[in-house]
Amino acid sequence: MKFQCCRRTRKASQDKRINTQALPDDKAYAELNYYLHQYKKLEKRFHRKSKLTRHIACYSLPIALMAILATLGEQYYDIKLPEFFSRLSVIKPHLSLIAIIGLVAFCWAYFTNHLLGFTRGWSRNRLMREHLERLIREYQLAVHEQDKNIIRIEQDNILSKLSHLEEQNRIQTHKDIVGDYHTANTGVMNWLKIKK
């Protein structure tokens, strides 16, 4: 009985939308598919770099803070480290070095991600991929069982939307690049002013 129920659920969840297949020899569909493929590659490339720098920043800062607190606690406030740290007595002489490496790794990862725009690039390319998937679906529905004149009109319409979308994305990319450099530069200059 359970097996039949599972089969019914699987059948019910099948995609029953119309015209979900590729459209061969269609210039608009080929163009949309080309851009979709390009943005999927860009999204994947930026996602890997964004994830790497975010993980380095996420893990290095707590390690640095724990090393700093352990060093200060033992040296200035006579706070003994918990049993866990006493087992790792090999690390004790190197806590200050671990703290410095942690802080450097955090600053490097944070500023690299911010300055090179890995997270913004991933998000922007993911959004563009979603727009392109929506345009492809919109086009597939618009040309379903239509004559050649309607298809030609829809091709021009969808290519115009694609051109506008690509232009908006390039403008946003430029704004993001300039904004990232400006923000990073301002942040460093403000930090240097505080240190003076």
Secondary structure, DSSP 8 states (H G I E B T S, - for coil): -HHHHHHHHHHHTS---SS-S--TT-HHHHHHHHHHHHHHHHHHHHHHHHHHHHHHHHHHHHHHHHHHHHHHHHHHS-----HHHHHTTTTGGGHHHHHHHHHHHHHHHHHHHHHHTHHHHHHHHHHHHHHHHHHHHHHHHHTTT--HHHHHHHHHHHHHHHHHHHHHHHHHHHHHHHHHHHHHHHHHHHHHHHH-
